[in-house]
Amino acid sequence: MSDQELLVIKLTGKAFDNPEVLSKHINVLKNLLEKYRIVLVAGGGGNARKYIELASRIGVNSNYWLDLIGIWASRVNGLVLISALSNYAYPFTPVTIEEVLRAVKYSRLVVMGGLIPGQSTASTLLEVAEALSARRVYYYSAVGRVYDKDPAKYSDAKPFSIIKASELKTLLVQKILPGEYALIDEKALDLAIRSRIKIQLLDYREPSQIYSALRGENPGTLIVPE
């Protein structure tokens, strides 16, 4: 296993809301696993929102418990991928970084969800990359590129091909992006900066974009750790 290059990937939970798109991701993963080892972080998506809303409606107002529900939803999404790729996959979703480090020694594919309340799965992605000394991660996001504003709301939104993590942090602090479209959080960017990790954003609706990225092309937005 150790002589195979390792890819660290995040798949937005939105992919799990669309069986057709998810099937395409599974086929891409099968192809990649012929050459690479993979650690994949799954998002919570509609499943997380459904159960968080249910808990809220019955009176749960603690962010700790609501976050924990979202984490478990992301782990269930992870189990869907594990079941579809069981010939390659570690049979459980790791619940600590240490478990990831053990699992990756024995399995070509390790799929996980979130780890702790108060942390996004984007931050989980960067923590895992740090622990594995990865210098680039591949993030299938809901949008696929960084825009200067929400492209779903503004027809004149302009995409960035490359953006510094520090510049993206500034946009987040200025509240230009939060609440407008799902992207990434400041903690994840801080982790990327301190460990010099590049984040290649990809569009989750186009699973094959990762082939272009692996050839050195940039089909989405590259967030560089500066």
C-alpha positions as CSV (number, residue, x, y, z in Angstrom):
1,M,0.0,0.0,0.0
2,S,2.7,2.5,1.0
3,D,4.1,2.8,-2.6
4,Q,0.8,4.2,-3.9
5,E,0.2,7.9,-3.9
6,L,-2.4,9.1,-1.4
7,L,-5.3,11.4,-2.4
8,V,-7.3,13.3,0.2
9,I,-10.8,14.2,-1.0
10,K,-13.9,15.8,0.3
11,L,-17.3,15.1,-1.2
12,T,-20.0,17.6,-0.4
13,G,-23.1,16.1,1.2
14,K,-25.1,17.4,-1.8
15,A,-23.8,14.5,-3.8
16,F,-25.6,12.1,-1.5
17,D,-28.9,13.8,-2.3
18,N,-28.6,12.7,-6.0
19,P,-28.2,9.0,-6.7
20,E,-27.2,9.6,-10.3
21,V,-24.4,11.9,-9.3
22,L,-23.3,9.7,-6.5
23,S,-23.1,6.7,-8.9
24,K,-20.8,8.7,-11.1
25,H,-18.5,9.5,-8.1
26,I,-18.4,5.8,-7.2
27,N,-17.3,4.9,-10.7
28,V,-14.6,7.6,-10.6
29,L,-13.4,6.4,-7.2
30,K,-13.2,2.8,-8.6
31,N,-10.9,4.1,-11.4
32,L,-8.8,6.1,-9.1
33,L,-8.3,3.2,-6.7
34,E,-6.5,1.2,-9.4
35,K,-3.6,3.7,-8.9
36,Y,-4.1,5.6,-5.7
37,R,-5.0,5.2,-2.1
38,I,-7.8,7.5,-1.0
39,V,-9.0,9.1,2.2
40,L,-12.4,10.7,1.6
41,V,-14.4,13.0,3.9
42,A,-18.2,12.9,3.3
43,G,-20.4,15.8,4.1
44,G,-23.8,15.5,5.7
45,G,-26.1,17.1,3.0
46,G,-29.8,16.7,3.0
47,N,-29.7,13.8,5.6
48,A,-28.0,16.1,8.1
49,R,-30.4,18.9,7.5
50,K,-33.4,16.6,7.8
51,Y,-32.4,15.2,11.2
52,I,-31.2,18.6,12.5
53,E,-34.5,20.1,11.6
54,L,-36.4,17.2,13.2
55,A,-34.4,17.7,16.4
56,S,-35.0,21.4,16.4
57,R,-38.7,20.9,16.0
58,I,-38.9,18.7,19.1
59,G,-37.1,21.3,21.1
60,V,-33.4,20.5,20.9
61,N,-31.6,23.9,20.9
62,S,-28.1,22.9,21.9
63,N,-25.7,23.4,19.1
64,Y,-23.6,20.6,20.5
65,W,-26.3,18.0,19.9
66,L,-27.3,19.5,16.6
67,D,-23.7,19.4,15.4
68,L,-23.4,15.8,16.6
69,I,-26.5,14.8,14.7
70,G,-24.9,16.3,11.6
71,I,-21.7,14.4,12.2
72,W,-23.5,11.1,12.4
73,A,-25.4,11.9,9.3
74,S,-22.1,12.5,7.4
75,R,-20.9,9.1,8.8
76,V,-24.0,7.4,7.4
77,N,-23.3,9.0,4.1
78,G,-19.8,7.6,4.4
79,L,-21.1,4.1,5.0
80,V,-23.1,4.4,1.8
81,L,-19.8,4.8,-0.1
82,I,-18.1,2.1,2.0
83,S,-20.9,-0.4,1.1
84,A,-20.6,0.5,-2.6
85,L,-16.8,0.1,-2.5
86,S,-16.5,-2.6,0.1
87,N,-13.8,-4.5,-1.9
88,Y,-11.5,-1.5,-1.4
89,A,-12.7,0.1,1.8
90,Y,-12.0,0.1,5.5
91,P,-15.3,-1.2,6.8
92,F,-15.9,1.6,9.3
93,T,-16.0,5.4,9.3
94,P,-13.1,6.5,11.5
95,V,-14.1,8.7,14.5
96,T,-10.6,10.1,15.3
97,I,-7.5,11.2,13.3
98,E,-5.6,8.4,15.0
99,E,-8.0,5.8,13.6
100,V,-7.5,7.3,10.1
101,L,-3.8,6.9,10.4
102,R,-4.2,3.3,11.3
103,A,-6.8,2.5,8.7
104,V,-4.9,4.0,5.8
105,K,-2.0,1.5,6.4
106,Y,-4.3,-1.4,5.7
107,S,-7.0,-0.2,3.3
108,R,-6.9,1.5,-0.1
109,L,-10.0,3.5,0.7
110,V,-10.9,5.1,4.0
111,V,-14.2,7.0,4.1
112,M,-15.1,9.2,7.1
113,G,-17.6,11.9,8.1
114,G,-17.2,14.7,10.6
115,L,-15.2,14.4,13.8
116,I,-16.2,16.8,16.6
117,P,-19.0,19.3,17.2
118,G,-18.2,22.9,16.2
119,Q,-16.0,21.8,13.3
120,S,-17.0,21.7,9.6
121,T,-16.1,18.7,7.4
122,A,-13.9,21.1,5.4
123,S,-11.9,21.6,8.6
124,T,-11.9,17.8,9.0
125,L,-10.5,17.5,5.5
126,L,-7.6,19.8,6.3
127,E,-6.9,18.2,9.6
128,V,-6.6,14.8,7.9
129,A,-4.4,16.2,5.2
130,E,-2.1,17.7,7.9
131,A,-1.9,14.4,9.7
132,L,-1.1,12.5,6.5
133,S,1.4,15.2,5.3
134,A,-0.6,15.8,2.1
135,R,0.2,18.9,0.3
136,R,-2.9,19.1,-1.8
137,V,-6.6,18.2,-1.2
138,Y,-9.4,17.8,-3.7
139,Y,-12.7,19.3,-2.6
140,Y,-15.9,18.6,-4.5
141,S,-17.9,21.5,-3.3
142,A,-21.5,22.6,-3.8
143,V,-20.4,25.4,-6.2
144,G,-17.1,24.2,-7.6
145,R,-15.4,27.6,-7.8
146,V,-14.9,30.6,-5.6
147,Y,-16.9,33.5,-6.8
148,D,-16.8,37.1,-5.6
149,K,-20.5,36.7,-4.7
150,D,-23.2,34.1,-4.8
151,P,-23.5,33.0,-8.5
152,A,-27.0,31.7,-7.9
153,K,-28.2,35.2,-6.9
154,Y,-26.0,37.5,-9.0
155,S,-25.6,37.0,-12.7
156,D,-22.5,39.2,-12.7
157,A,-20.7,37.0,-10.1
158,K,-17.1,36.5,-11.2
159,P,-15.1,33.2,-10.6
160,F,-11.5,33.1,-9.4
161,S,-9.2,30.6,-11.1
162,I,-6.6,31.0,-8.3
163,I,-7.1,32.8,-5.0
164,K,-4.9,33.1,-1.9
165,A,-6.3,31.6,1.3
166,S,-5.6,34.8,3.1
167,E,-7.7,36.7,0.5
168,L,-10.5,34.3,0.8
169,K,-10.4,34.7,4.6
170,T,-10.8,38.4,4.1
171,L,-13.9,37.8,1.9
172,L,-15.3,35.6,4.7
173,V,-14.6,38.2,7.4
174,Q,-16.3,40.9,5.3
175,K,-19.4,38.7,5.3
176,I,-19.5,38.8,1.5
177,L,-19.8,35.0,1.2
178,P,-21.2,33.5,4.5
179,G,-24.9,32.8,4.2
180,E,-24.7,33.3,0.4
181,Y,-23.3,30.0,-0.7
182,A,-21.7,27.0,0.9
183,L,-17.9,27.0,0.5
184,I,-15.3,26.8,3.2
185,D,-14.7,28.2,6.7
186,E,-11.9,30.2,8.2
187,K,-10.5,27.4,10.4
188,A,-10.0,25.2,7.3
189,L,-8.2,28.0,5.6
190,D,-6.0,28.6,8.7
191,L,-5.0,24.9,8.6
192,A,-4.2,25.1,4.9
193,I,-2.0,28.2,5.5
194,R,0.0,26.8,8.4
195,S,0.7,23.5,6.7
196,R,1.1,24.8,3.2
197,I,-1.8,22.8,1.7
198,K,-3.3,23.7,-1.6
199,I,-7.1,23.2,-1.9
200,Q,-8.3,22.3,-5.4
201,L,-12.0,23.1,-5.6
202,L,-14.1,20.9,-8.0
203,D,-17.7,20.8,-9.0
204,Y,-19.5,17.9,-7.3
205,R,-21.8,17.6,-10.3
206,E,-18.7,16.8,-12.5
207,P,-16.9,13.9,-10.8
208,S,-14.5,13.5,-13.7
209,Q,-12.9,16.9,-13.0
210,I,-10.5,15.2,-10.7
211,Y,-8.8,13.6,-13.7
212,S,-8.0,17.0,-15.1
213,A,-6.8,18.2,-11.7
214,L,-4.4,15.2,-11.4
215,R,-3.0,16.1,-14.8
216,G,-2.0,19.5,-13.4
217,E,-5.0,21.4,-14.9
218,N,-7.3,23.6,-12.9
219,P,-11.0,22.9,-13.7
220,G,-12.3,24.8,-10.7
221,T,-10.5,27.2,-8.3
222,L,-7.2,26.6,-6.7
223,I,-6.8,28.0,-3.2
224,V,-3.2,28.5,-2.5
225,P,-1.8,28.7,1.1
226,E,-0.6,32.3,1.2
